[in-house]
Amino acid sequence: MTLSPKEVVTAIWEHIFNAHDLSAADELIAAGYIQNTAGVPQGRAGFKAAFGRYLEMSPDLRVEMTGIVEIGNLVVVRGKVFMANPPPGYASPIEVVDIFRVENGQAQEHWEV
């Protein structure tokens, strides 16, 4: 059974972002994943490399979802990112809005606000 777009994004937040299970990306992130954030590598491998760097900087990283809306194959998530060592210029928690395009049970594309 294929997960709904909302279920895919919730699984990304729970399994990858909170449980730090990068292997979950093999099922939840498309091989050709498009990242619309400057400086972040493309594809599933790029996603895993970028998130791996965040975990190196802050192994205690966790996220808290404060809202989620599914509109067709787009999922908009509002949340907070907690890190002991946030990127330069940021203070924890970092409030985020993520938009994912999901097809065939995998995140295909991502934007952030």
N, CA, C and O atoms as a Tinker XYZ file with bonds, in Angstrom:
   452  protein
     1  N      0.836000   -1.190000    0.000000    73     2
     2  CA     0.000000    0.000000    0.000000    64     1     3
     3  C      0.879000    1.252000    0.000000    63     2     4     5
     4  O      1.800000    1.375000    0.807000    81     3
     5  N      0.586000    2.166000   -0.906000    73     3     6
     6  CA     1.337000    3.414000   -1.011000    64     5     7
     7  C      0.825000    4.412000    0.025000    63     6     8     9
     8  O     -0.382000    4.568000    0.212000    81     7
     9  N      1.749000    5.077000    0.685000    73     7    10
    10  CA     1.386000    6.096000    1.664000    64     9    11
    11  C      0.824000    7.327000    0.965000    63    10    12    13
    12  O      1.208000    7.634000   -0.164000    81    11
    13  N     -0.086000    8.032000    1.634000    73    11    14
    14  CA    -0.582000    9.307000    1.124000    64    13    15
    15  C      0.543000   10.335000    1.210000    63    14    16    17
    16  O      1.501000   10.124000    1.953000    81    15
    17  N      0.452000   11.446000    0.466000    73    15    18
    18  CA     1.487000   12.478000    0.573000    64    17    19
    19  C      1.719000   12.940000    2.018000    63    18    20    21
    20  O      2.863000   13.104000    2.441000    81    19
    21  N      0.650000   13.147000    2.761000    73    19    22
    22  CA     0.776000   13.582000    4.160000    64    21    23
    23  C      1.490000   12.521000    4.995000    63    22    24    25
    24  O      2.306000   12.859000    5.852000    81    23
    25  N      1.193000   11.249000    4.758000    73    23    26
    26  CA     1.853000   10.170000    5.497000    64    25    27
    27  C      3.337000   10.089000    5.158000    63    26    28    29
    28  O      4.158000    9.807000    6.031000    81    27
    29  N      3.688000   10.334000    3.896000    73    27    30
    30  CA     5.101000   10.320000    3.492000    64    29    31
    31  C      5.869000   11.405000    4.235000    63    30    32    33
    32  O      6.934000   11.144000    4.795000    81    31
    33  N      5.331000   12.618000    4.240000    73    31    34
    34  CA     6.028000   13.735000    4.888000    64    33    35
    35  C      6.098000   13.524000    6.398000    63    34    36    37
    36  O      7.124000   13.811000    7.016000    81    35
    37  N      5.028000   13.031000    6.991000    73    35    38
    38  CA     5.051000   12.737000    8.424000    64    37    39
    39  C      6.122000   11.685000    8.724000    63    38    40    41
    40  O      6.833000   11.799000    9.722000    81    39
    41  N      6.243000   10.675000    7.881000    73    39    42
    42  CA     7.269000    9.647000    8.067000    64    41    43
    43  C      8.676000   10.231000    7.938000    63    42    44    45
    44  O      9.575000    9.847000    8.687000    81    43
    45  N      8.873000   11.155000    6.998000    73    43    46
    46  CA    10.176000   11.827000    6.856000    64    45    47
    47  C     10.524000   12.544000    8.155000    63    46    48    49
    48  O     11.635000   12.409000    8.667000    81    47
    49  N      9.578000   13.299000    8.681000    73    47    50
    50  CA     9.830000   14.041000    9.920000    64    49    51
    51  C     10.093000   13.095000   11.083000    63    50    52    53
    52  O     10.993000   13.339000   11.887000    81    51
    53  N      9.315000   12.014000   11.182000    73    51    54
    54  CA     9.462000   11.098000   12.320000    64    53    55
    55  C     10.715000   10.221000   12.200000    63    54    56    57
    56  O     11.517000   10.149000   13.132000    81    55
    57  N     10.877000    9.557000   11.055000    73    55    58
    58  CA    11.945000    8.559000   10.924000    64    57    59
    59  C     13.313000    9.156000   10.602000    63    58    60    61
    60  O     14.332000    8.721000   11.138000    81    59
    61  N     13.326000   10.154000    9.722000    73    59    62
    62  CA    14.617000   10.728000    9.333000    64    61    63
    63  C     15.012000   11.858000   10.275000    63    62    64    65
    64  O     16.092000   11.822000   10.864000    81    63
    65  N     14.144000   12.864000   10.424000    73    63    66
    66  CA    14.515000   14.044000   11.201000    64    65    67
    67  C     14.590000   13.764000   12.705000    63    66    68    69
    68  O     15.507000   14.246000   13.368000    81    67
    69  N     13.646000   12.997000   13.254000    73    67    70
    70  CA    13.654000   12.756000   14.706000    64    69    71
    71  C     14.406000   11.493000   15.106000    63    70    72    73
    72  O     15.158000   11.512000   16.080000    81    71
    73  N     14.222000   10.405000   14.381000    73    71    74
    74  CA    14.908000    9.157000   14.734000    64    73    75
    75  C     16.312000    9.075000   14.123000    63    74    76    77
    76  O     17.087000    8.177000   14.451000    81    75
    77  N     16.628000   10.012000   13.238000    73    75    78
    78  CA    17.952000   10.088000   12.598000    64    77    79
    79  C     18.285000    8.824000   11.814000    63    78    80    81
    80  O     19.440000    8.403000   11.756000    81    79
    81  N     17.261000    8.225000   11.214000    73    79    82
    82  CA    17.426000    7.011000   10.419000    64    81    83
    83  C     17.558000    7.395000    8.941000    63    82    84    85
    84  O     16.565000    7.442000    8.215000    81    83
    85  N     18.780000    7.665000    8.507000    73    83    86
    86  CA    19.008000    8.081000    7.120000    64    85    87
    87  C     18.645000    6.989000    6.122000    63    86    88    89
    88  O     18.370000    7.288000    4.959000    81    87
    89  N     18.638000    5.720000    6.557000    73    87    90
    90  CA    18.265000    4.645000    5.638000    64    89    91
    91  C     16.791000    4.743000    5.229000    63    90    92    93
    92  O     16.412000    4.214000    4.184000    81    91
    93  N     15.960000    5.406000    6.029000    73    91    94
    94  CA    14.549000    5.595000    5.672000    64    93    95
    95  C     14.406000    6.436000    4.404000    63    94    96    97
    96  O     13.382000    6.363000    3.724000    81    95
    97  N     15.421000    7.227000    4.085000    73    95    98
    98  CA    15.385000    8.037000    2.860000    64    97    99
    99  C     15.328000    7.150000    1.621000    63    98   100   101
   100  O     14.813000    7.569000    0.585000    81    99
   101  N     15.850000    5.935000    1.715000    73    99   102
   102  CA    15.831000    5.035000    0.564000    64   101   103
   103  C     14.403000    4.705000    0.123000    63   102   104   105
   104  O     14.168000    4.421000   -1.051000    81   103
   105  N     13.462000    4.739000    1.046000    73   103   106
   106  CA    12.059000    4.485000    0.707000    64   105   107
   107  C     11.253000    5.762000    0.547000    63   106   108   109
   108  O     10.325000    5.808000   -0.260000    81   107
   109  N     11.593000    6.805000    1.306000    73   107   110
   110  CA    10.747000    7.994000    1.377000    64   109   111
   111  C     11.152000    9.129000    0.441000    63   110   112   113
   112  O     10.338000   10.005000    0.148000    81   111
   113  N     12.396000    9.126000   -0.032000    73   111   114
   114  CA    12.924000   10.193000   -0.880000    64   113   115
   115  C     13.230000    9.614000   -2.259000    63   114   116   117
   116  O     13.923000    8.602000   -2.367000    81   115
   117  N     12.720000   10.245000   -3.305000    73   115   118
   118  CA    12.957000    9.773000   -4.673000    64   117   119
   119  C     14.429000    9.919000   -5.049000    63   118   120   121
   120  O     15.108000   10.840000   -4.593000    81   119
   121  N     14.911000    9.006000   -5.881000    73   119   122
   122  CA    16.307000    9.057000   -6.328000    64   121   123
   123  C     16.611000   10.391000   -7.002000    63   122   124   125
   124  O     17.704000   10.931000   -6.835000    81   123
   125  N     15.661000   10.925000   -7.758000    73   123   126
   126  CA    15.846000   12.188000   -8.461000    64   125   127
   127  C     15.299000   13.393000   -7.721000    63   126   128   129
   128  O     14.948000   14.395000   -8.344000    81   127
   129  N     15.223000   13.311000   -6.411000    73   127   130
   130  CA    14.705000   14.370000   -5.537000    64   129   131
   131  C     15.265000   15.736000   -5.929000    63   130   132   133
   132  O     16.473000   15.895000   -6.105000    81   131
   133  N     14.377000   16.714000   -6.062000    73   131   134
   134  CA    14.758000   18.082000   -6.437000    64   133   135
   135  C     14.721000   18.939000   -5.183000    63   134   136   137
   136  O     13.686000   19.037000   -4.523000    81   135
   137  N     15.841000   19.558000   -4.855000    73   135   138
   138  CA    15.956000   20.420000   -3.688000    64   137   139
   139  C     16.044000   21.864000   -4.177000    63   138   140   141
   140  O     16.989000   22.234000   -4.874000    81   139
   141  N     15.061000   22.670000   -3.810000    73   139   142
   142  CA    15.009000   24.064000   -4.255000    64   141   143
   143  C     15.586000   25.018000   -3.216000    63   142   144   145
   144  O     15.064000   26.115000   -3.015000    81   143
   145  N     16.657000   24.602000   -2.562000    73   143   146
   146  CA    17.365000   25.428000   -1.593000    64   145   147
   147  C     18.793000   25.584000   -2.089000    63   146   148   149
   148  O     19.495000   24.593000   -2.295000    81   147
   149  N     19.217000   26.809000   -2.278000    73   147   150
   150  CA    20.567000   27.066000   -2.777000    64   149   151
   151  C     21.608000   26.409000   -1.882000    63   150   152   153
   152  O     21.531000   26.492000   -0.656000    81   151
   153  N     22.575000   25.760000   -2.503000    73   151   154
   154  CA    23.678000   25.164000   -1.774000    64   153   155
   155  C     23.415000   23.774000   -1.235000    63   154   156   157
   156  O     24.316000   23.152000   -0.673000    81   155
   157  N     22.194000   23.267000   -1.394000    73   155   158
   158  CA    21.873000   21.914000   -0.919000    64   157   159
   159  C     21.899000   20.985000   -2.125000    63   158   160   161
   160  O     21.251000   21.269000   -3.133000    81   159
   161  N     22.636000   19.879000   -2.042000    73   159   162
   162  CA    22.772000   18.983000   -3.190000    64   161   163
   163  C     21.451000   18.332000   -3.595000    63   162   164   165
   164  O     20.523000   18.218000   -2.793000    81   163
   165  N     21.389000   17.915000   -4.838000    73   163   166
   166  CA    20.195000   17.295000   -5.414000    64   165   167
   167  C     20.188000   15.788000   -5.194000    63   166   168   169
   168  O     21.208000   15.189000   -4.851000    81   167
   169  N     19.026000   15.192000   -5.396000    73   167   170
   170  CA    18.880000   13.744000   -5.359000    64   169   171
   171  C     18.816000   13.180000   -3.948000    63   170   172   173
   172  O     19.070000   13.876000   -2.965000    81   171
   173  N     18.469000   11.894000   -3.875000    73   171   174
   174  CA    18.402000   11.198000   -2.584000    64   173   175
   175  C     19.761000   11.226000   -1.893000    63   174   176   177
   176  O     19.848000   11.467000   -0.689000    81   175
   177  N     20.815000   10.980000   -2.657000    73   175   178
   178  CA    22.163000   10.988000   -2.071000    64   177   179
   179  C     22.505000   12.367000   -1.515000    63   178   180   181
   180  O     23.116000   12.475000   -0.451000    81   179
   181  N     22.118000   13.414000   -2.225000    73   179   182
   182  CA    22.355000   14.776000   -1.746000    64   181   183
   183  C     21.577000   15.069000   -0.473000    63   182   184   185
   184  O     22.091000   15.710000    0.444000    81   183
   185  N     20.331000   14.597000   -0.420000    73   183   186
   186  CA    19.502000   14.758000    0.780000    64   185   187
   187  C     20.189000   14.096000    1.972000    63   186   188   189
   188  O     20.310000   14.698000    3.040000    81   187
   189  N     20.641000   12.849000    1.784000    73   187   190
   190  CA    21.275000   12.119000    2.874000    64   189   191
   191  C     22.574000   12.795000    3.313000    63   190   192   193
   192  O     22.865000   12.861000    4.507000    81   191
   193  N     23.347000   13.292000    2.363000    73   191   194
   194  CA    24.605000   13.970000    2.697000    64   193   195
   195  C     24.337000   15.255000    3.481000    63   194   196   197
   196  O     25.006000   15.527000    4.478000    81   195
   197  N     23.355000   16.047000    3.028000    73   195   198
   198  CA    23.047000   17.316000    3.691000    64   197   199
   199  C     22.523000   17.073000    5.106000    63   198   200   201
   200  O     22.958000   17.732000    6.050000    81   199
   201  N     21.594000   16.132000    5.254000    73   199   202
   202  CA    21.061000   15.869000    6.591000    64   201   203
   203  C     22.121000   15.248000    7.491000    63   202   204   205
   204  O     22.144000   15.508000    8.694000    81   203
   205  N     22.991000   14.436000    6.919000    73   203   206
   206  CA    24.099000   13.881000    7.687000    64   205   207
   207  C     24.988000   14.974000    8.261000    63   206   208   209
   208  O     25.466000   14.854000    9.389000    81   207
   209  N     25.216000   16.045000    7.491000    73   207   210
   210  CA    26.013000   17.181000    7.987000    64   209   211
   211  C     25.305000   17.867000    9.147000    63   210   212   213
   212  O     25.951000   18.249000   10.124000    81   211
   213  N     23.964000   18.034000    9.054000    73   211   214
   214  CA    23.217000   18.625000   10.166000    64   213   215
   215  C     23.377000   17.784000   11.429000    63   214   216   217
   216  O     23.535000   18.327000   12.523000    81   215
   217  N     23.338000   16.467000   11.281000    73   215   218
   218  CA    23.482000   15.591000   12.447000    64   217   219
   219  C     24.889000   15.653000   13.025000    63   218   220   221
   220  O     25.062000   15.519000   14.236000    81   219
   221  N     25.891000   15.853000   12.183000    73   219   222
   222  CA    27.251000   16.021000   12.694000    64   221   223
   223  C     27.353000   17.297000   13.515000    63   222   224   225
   224  O     27.993000   17.313000   14.567000    81   223
   225  N     26.713000   18.384000   13.031000    73   223   226
   226  CA    26.737000   19.660000   13.755000    64   225   227
   227  C     25.936000   19.583000   15.046000    63   226   228   229
   228  O     26.336000   20.144000   16.066000    81   227
   229  N     24.808000   18.887000   15.000000    73   227   230
   230  CA    23.903000   18.820000   16.146000    64   229   231
   231  C     23.292000   17.426000   16.247000    63   230   232   233
   232  O     22.187000   17.203000   15.753000    81   231
   233  N     23.990000   16.487000   16.878000    73   231   234
   234  CA    23.465000   15.127000   16.972000    64   233   235
   235  C     22.167000   15.035000   17.774000    63   234   236   237
   236  O     21.481000   14.014000   17.721000    81   235
   237  N     21.826000   16.084000   18.512000    73   235   238
   238  CA    20.582000   16.098000   19.289000    64   237   239
   239  C     19.411000   16.678000   18.488000    63   238   240   241
   240  O     18.328000   16.865000   19.042000    81   239
   241  N     19.605000   16.964000   17.205000    73   239   242
   242  CA    18.576000   17.595000   16.382000    64   241   243
   243  C     17.249000   16.859000   16.512000    63   242   244   245
   244  O     17.195000   15.630000   16.466000    81   243
   245  N     16.183000   17.630000   16.676000    73   243   246
   246  CA    14.833000   17.071000   16.661000    64   245   247
   247  C     13.894000   18.123000   16.092000    63   246   248   249
   248  O     14.193000   19.317000   16.116000    81   247
   249  N     12.759000   17.668000   15.583000    73   247   250
   250  CA    11.771000   18.575000   15.014000    64   249   251
   251  C     10.424000   18.353000   15.688000    63   250   252   253
   252  O     10.123000   17.269000   16.190000    81   251
   253  N      9.636000   19.402000   15.683000    73   251   254
   254  CA     8.285000   19.341000   16.216000    64   253   255
   255  C      7.344000   19.912000   15.159000    63   254   256   257
   256  O      7.449000   21.083000   14.796000    81   255
   257  N      6.434000   19.093000   14.671000    73   255   258
   258  CA     5.475000   19.530000   13.664000    64   257   259
   259  C      4.348000   20.280000   14.364000    63   258   260   261
   260  O      3.729000   19.753000   15.289000    81   259
   261  N      4.078000   21.518000   13.923000    73   259   262
   262  CA     3.001000   22.298000   14.529000    64   261   263
   263  C      1.790000   22.427000   13.610000    63   262   264   265
   264  O      0.737000   22.903000   14.034000    81   263
   265  N      1.933000   22.011000   12.366000    73   263   266
   266  CA     0.809000   22.018000   11.439000    64   265   267
   267  C      1.183000   21.329000   10.144000    63   266   268   269
   268  O      2.339000   21.349000    9.721000    81   267
   269  N      0.181000   20.716000    9.516000    73   267   270
   270  CA     0.420000   20.039000    8.235000    64   269   271
   271  C     -0.854000   20.109000    7.417000    63   270   272   273
   272  O     -1.952000   19.896000    7.930000    81   271
   273  N     -0.689000   20.418000    6.110000    73   271   274
   274  CA    -1.817000   20.511000    5.189000    64   273   275
   275  C     -1.432000   19.786000    3.905000    63   274   276   277
   276  O     -0.346000   19.993000    3.363000    81   275
   277  N     -2.331000   18.935000    3.427000    73   275   278
   278  CA    -2.136000   18.230000    2.163000    64   277   279
   279  C     -3.071000   18.841000    1.130000    63   278   280   281
   280  O     -4.284000   18.909000    1.330000    81   279
   281  N     -2.481000   19.286000    0.016000    73   279   282
   282  CA    -3.254000   19.870000   -1.090000    64   281   283
   283  C     -2.848000   19.115000   -2.345000    63   282   284   285
   284  O     -1.836000   19.433000   -2.971000    81   283
   285  N     -3.634000   18.121000   -2.708000    73   283   286
   286  CA    -3.260000   17.273000   -3.836000    64   285   287
   287  C     -1.972000   16.545000   -3.516000    63   286   288   289
   288  O     -1.888000   15.838000   -2.511000    81   287
   289  N     -0.956000   16.713000   -4.371000    73   287   290
   290  CA     0.316000   16.047000   -4.123000    64   289   291
   291  C      1.332000   16.956000   -3.413000    63   290   292   293
   292  O      2.508000   16.611000   -3.299000    81   291
   293  N      0.867000   18.118000   -2.939000    73   291   294
   294  CA     1.725000   19.029000   -2.174000    64   293   295
   295  C      1.382000   18.936000   -0.692000    63   294   296   297
   296  O      0.213000   18.853000   -0.316000    81   295
   297  N      2.411000   18.952000    0.136000    73   295   298
   298  CA     2.226000   18.932000    1.579000    64   297   299
   299  C      3.002000   20.102000    2.163000    63   298   300   301
   300  O      4.198000   20.256000    1.912000    81   299
   301  N      2.311000   20.924000    2.944000    73   299   302
   302  CA     2.921000   22.071000    3.595000    64   301   303
   303  C      2.992000   21.769000    5.089000    63   302   304   305
   304  O      1.988000   21.433000    5.716000    81   303
   305  N      4.191000   21.893000    5.646000    73   303   306
   306  CA     4.417000   21.604000    7.059000    64   305   307
   307  C      4.976000   22.840000    7.734000    63   306   308   309
   308  O      5.875000   23.501000    7.214000    81   307
   309  N      4.434000   23.137000    8.893000    73   307   310
   310  CA     4.996000   24.186000    9.743000    64   309   311
   311  C      5.550000   23.495000   10.975000    63   310   312   313
   312  O      4.922000   22.589000   11.521000    81   311
   313  N      6.729000   23.924000   11.412000    73   311   314
   314  CA     7.307000   23.273000   12.572000    64   313   315
   315  C      8.466000   24.032000   13.170000    63   314   316   317
   316  O      8.788000   25.150000   12.768000    81   315
   317  N      9.080000   23.390000   14.142000    73   315   318
   318  CA    10.234000   23.950000   14.840000    64   317   319
   319  C     11.362000   22.926000   14.807000    63   318   320   321
   320  O     11.143000   21.726000   14.969000    81   319
   321  N     12.571000   23.431000   14.593000    73   319   322
   322  CA    13.772000   22.596000   14.596000    64   321   323
   323  C     14.585000   22.986000   15.831000    63   322   324   325
   324  O     14.925000   24.152000   16.031000    81   323
   325  N     14.883000   21.994000   16.639000    73   323   326
   326  CA    15.659000   22.206000   17.852000    64   325   327
   327  C     17.050000   21.625000   17.636000    63   326   328   329
   328  O     17.197000   20.452000   17.291000    81   327
   329  N     18.081000   22.468000   17.844000    73   327   330
   330  CA    19.475000   22.058000   17.659000    64   329   331
   331  C     20.322000   22.740000   18.728000    63   330   332   333
   332  O     20.152000   23.932000   18.985000    81   331
   333  N     21.224000   22.002000   19.347000    73   331   334
   334  CA    22.150000   22.609000   20.303000    64   333   335
   335  C     23.146000   23.506000   19.581000    63   334   336   337
   336  O     23.636000   24.481000   20.150000    81   335
   337  N     23.445000   23.175000   18.325000    73   335   338
   338  CA    24.431000   23.925000   17.555000    64   337   339
   339  C     23.822000   24.325000   16.208000    63   338   340   341
   340  O     24.155000   23.731000   15.183000    81   339
   341  N     22.925000   25.334000   16.201000    73   339   342
   342  CA    22.277000   25.718000   14.939000    64   341   343
   343  C     23.267000   26.376000   13.976000    63   342   344   345
   344  O     24.339000   26.819000   14.389000    81   343
   345  N     22.904000   26.440000   12.689000    73   343   346
   346  CA    23.776000   27.087000   11.711000    64   345   347
   347  C     24.017000   28.555000   12.087000    63   346   348   349
   348  O     23.202000   29.158000   12.786000    81   347
   349  N     25.128000   29.128000   11.627000    73   347   350
   350  CA    25.428000   30.538000   11.922000    64   349   351
   351  C     24.254000   31.444000   11.540000    63   350   352   353
   352  O     23.667000   31.310000   10.467000    81   351
   353  N     23.935000   32.356000   12.436000    73   351   354
   354  CA    22.857000   33.312000   12.183000    64   353   355
   355  C     21.487000   32.840000   12.645000    63   354   356   357
   356  O     20.507000   33.573000   12.509000    81   355
   357  N     21.399000   31.625000   13.192000    73   355   358
   358  CA    20.122000   31.079000   13.655000    64   357   359
   359  C     20.188000   30.775000   15.142000    63   358   360   361
   360  O     21.254000   30.488000   15.686000    81   359
   361  N     19.029000   30.843000   15.793000    73   359   362
   362  CA    18.902000   30.449000   17.191000    64   361   363
   363  C     17.853000   29.353000   17.283000    63   362   364   365
   364  O     16.852000   29.382000   16.566000    81   363
   365  N     18.078000   28.397000   18.154000    73   363   366
   366  CA    17.142000   27.282000   18.327000    64   365   367
   367  C     16.056000   27.675000   19.331000    63   366   368   369
   368  O     16.361000   28.278000   20.361000    81   367
   369  N     14.798000   27.345000   19.047000    73   367   370
   370  CA    14.326000   26.603000   17.896000    64   369   371
   371  C     14.213000   27.493000   16.658000    63   370   372   373
   372  O     13.975000   28.698000   16.752000    81   371
   373  N     14.388000   26.871000   15.512000    73   371   374
   374  CA    14.243000   27.551000   14.228000    64   373   375
   375  C     12.852000   27.224000   13.704000    63   374   376   377
   376  O     12.515000   26.053000   13.529000    81   375
   377  N     12.044000   28.246000   13.453000    73   375   378
   378  CA    10.713000   28.008000   12.899000    64   377   379
   379  C     10.843000   27.815000   11.396000    63   378   380   381
   380  O     11.516000   28.592000   10.719000    81   379
   381  N     10.194000   26.769000   10.875000    73   379   382
   382  CA    10.319000   26.426000    9.467000    64   381   383
   383  C      8.957000   26.194000    8.829000    63   382   384   385
   384  O      7.983000   25.846000    9.497000    81   383
   385  N      8.921000   26.396000    7.533000    73   383   386
   386  CA     7.807000   25.974000    6.697000    64   385   387
   387  C      8.426000   25.216000    5.536000    63   386   388   389
   388  O      9.234000   25.768000    4.788000    81   387
   389  N      8.049000   23.955000    5.385000    73   387   390
   390  CA     8.542000   23.096000    4.311000    64   389   391
   391  C      7.385000   22.734000    3.399000    63   390   392   393
   392  O      6.267000   22.494000    3.856000    81   391
   393  N      7.666000   22.697000    2.113000    73   391   394
   394  CA     6.682000   22.275000    1.122000    64   393   395
   395  C      7.302000   21.113000    0.355000    63   394   396   397
   396  O      8.399000   21.227000   -0.191000    81   395
   397  N      6.592000   20.009000    0.323000    73   395   398
   398  CA     7.044000   18.818000   -0.387000    64   397   399
   399  C      6.062000   18.475000   -1.493000    63   398   400   401
   400  O      4.848000   18.560000   -1.304000    81   399
   401  N      6.590000   18.087000   -2.648000    73   399   402
   402  CA     5.767000   17.478000   -3.707000    64   401   403
   403  C      6.004000   15.984000   -3.608000    63   402   404   405
   404  O      7.140000   15.515000   -3.677000    81   403
   405  N      4.914000   15.241000   -3.446000    73   403   406
   406  CA     5.000000   13.799000   -3.227000    64   405   407
   407  C      4.257000   13.072000   -4.337000    63   406   408   409
   408  O      3.118000   13.413000   -4.655000    81   407
   409  N      4.897000   12.079000   -4.921000    73   407   410
   410  CA     4.275000   11.222000   -5.928000    64   409   411
   411  C      4.787000    9.810000   -5.731000    63   410   412   413
   412  O      5.945000    9.607000   -5.366000    81   411
   413  N      3.925000    8.836000   -5.973000    73   411   414
   414  CA     4.303000    7.420000   -5.889000    64   413   415
   415  C      4.911000    7.047000   -4.538000    63   414   416   417
   416  O      5.820000    6.219000   -4.468000    81   415
   417  N      4.409000    7.660000   -3.468000    73   415   418
   418  CA     4.868000    7.307000   -2.133000    64   417   419
   419  C      6.233000    7.830000   -1.750000    63   418   420   421
   420  O      6.815000    7.379000   -0.763000    81   419
   421  N      6.766000    8.798000   -2.531000    73   419   422
   422  CA     8.084000    9.356000   -2.222000    64   421   423
   423  C      8.066000   10.874000   -2.410000    63   422   424   425
   424  O      7.357000   11.400000   -3.268000    81   423
   425  N      8.860000   11.564000   -1.592000    73   423   426
   426  CA     9.058000   13.000000   -1.781000    64   425   427
   427  C      9.873000   13.197000   -3.058000    63   426   428   429
   428  O     10.959000   12.639000   -3.210000    81   427
   429  N      9.334000   13.993000   -3.961000    73   427   430
   430  CA     9.982000   14.251000   -5.252000    64   429   431
   431  C     10.699000   15.597000   -5.301000    63   430   432   433
   432  O     11.685000   15.777000   -6.017000    81   431
   433  N     10.160000   16.552000   -4.500000    73   431   434
   434  CA    10.691000   17.924000   -4.575000    64   433   435
   435  C     10.415000   18.623000   -3.258000    63   434   436   437
   436  O      9.459000   18.293000   -2.557000    81   435
   437  N     11.270000   19.606000   -2.920000    73   435   438
   438  CA    11.152000   20.315000   -1.644000    64   437   439
   439  C     11.480000   21.794000   -1.814000    63   438   440   441
   440  O     12.408000   22.164000   -2.533000    81   439
   441  N     10.699000   22.628000   -1.139000    73   439   442
   442  CA    10.956000   24.056000   -1.010000    64   441   443
   443  C     10.892000   24.390000    0.471000    63   442   444   445
   444  O     10.229000   23.689000    1.235000    81   443
   445  N     11.566000   25.441000    0.881000    73   443   446
   446  CA    11.446000   25.903000    2.263000    64   445   447
   447  C     11.253000   27.409000    2.282000    63   446   448   449
   448  O     11.693000   28.132000    1.387000    81   447
   449  N     10.583000   27.853000    3.329000    73   447   450
   450  CA    10.286000   29.276000    3.477000    64   449   451
   451  C     11.015000   29.767000    4.715000    63   450   452
   452  O     10.923000   30.946000    5.059000    81   451
